């Protein structure tokens, strides 16, 4: 990357080259359009925070999107950043004073005729910029015949420490019984050192993290293991620190489906409250969790490293489990109202876990026996259909699950009061409302009858 200053003559020559070099991208990669359709071009840049003077630069992606346009490009006016921050652009952009023009990047991706590319821009605090100083830049997206569209982004200087988490990993092929090395890595993007930090991690149900003597452990309402560690040391600006041996995590028999291990770092002196509703205790451990400096200090923080949170995502662990439908048989006469208790039981060992999506699990469908009608509205259930509907379509009730996880060895049942109108109908049934995260290992017991006689 470089920042250059060129004369107007050189700018015109450079833009002519850009027109020639990018015309084929804008035309050939776009869909066929009518001659009077200029297509469209748009751009987006988030607001930016940078560390004070002497902090590492921050890489931010300026996104350029286009369909059917000739010579899609973005022009950035840096006038509003004077005295606040500087911006450095890649070599394929052309700079003239405080104006920079970037064509559609050569790495742009064509998705069904829509081009999307990112221009990496490195921002730094200007020399002498004060804490809280704010500037703005204007950026205009346009094509050869399109109407220009101008927006603004704010750039703010924040002096002090600024811890960022560097972990964003996706892991395939994990099986029950494996030991997964979970990375922990941080960098201080501020202009002042951090003295001691807090690391908070969450391991979804089934995952068993290693024990460290400077960490405390607890379990939250979703059966996730919450780990809070106090890590001592001085974390200098730009210096990457990591857990060199990584954090050994056992994939236990309760593990089922995709799992997101989260981590969050913050300076200990300004750390927020501990996780609520979690009782944290120490474990016996011989080792302490230590973050060691790795490599030379970073001069520029890479794109995508934007916050104090990180993740390791384990995809589709094929753990074993068996969810069993629980039906019922009751006796009664015409005119009676009888109670049936129906639902599901998770025989385990796997635990269906929908904490990633925020959905519930363990929901079920209940079809009452023909000749009966549900009296009242059971809590957490509702009618999916019309009890008065005639024909062969059965009345079906849907009941919510117990929460985001369905623990092994537990049942989720609901009591229904049924009015018996006749005793000659077919049995009802109960079954899971969805096979989550997949059909279980014994689908033969997924449906159970409900009879009244």
GIWO-V212815 format. One line per field, one symbol per residue. ss: DSSP state (A for helix, B for strand, O for the rest). A space follows every 10 residues. Layout:
ss = ???
This chain:
ss = OBOOOOOAAA AAAAAAAAAA AAAAAAAAOO OOOOOOOOOB BBBBOOOBBB BOOOOOBBBB BBBBBBBOOO OOBBBBBOAA AOOOBBBBBO OOBBBBOOBB BBBOOOOOBB BOOBBBBBBB BBBBBOOOOO OOOBBBBBBB BBOOOOOOBB BBBBBBBBOO OOBBBOOBBB BOOOOOOOBB BBOOBBBBOO OOOBBBBBBB BBBOOOBBBO OOOOBBBBBO OOOOBBBBBB BBBBBOBOOB BBOOOOBBBB BOOOOOBBBB BBBBBBBAAA OOOOOOOOOO BBOOOOOOOO OBBOOOOOOB BOOOOOOOBB BBBBBBBOOO OOBBBBOBBB OOOOOOBBBB BBBBBBOOOO OBBOOOOOOO BOOBBBBOOO OBBBBOOOOO BBBOOOOOOO OOOOOOBBBO OOBOBBOOOO BBBBBBBBBB OOOOOOOBBB BBOOOOOOOO OOAAAOBBBB BBO
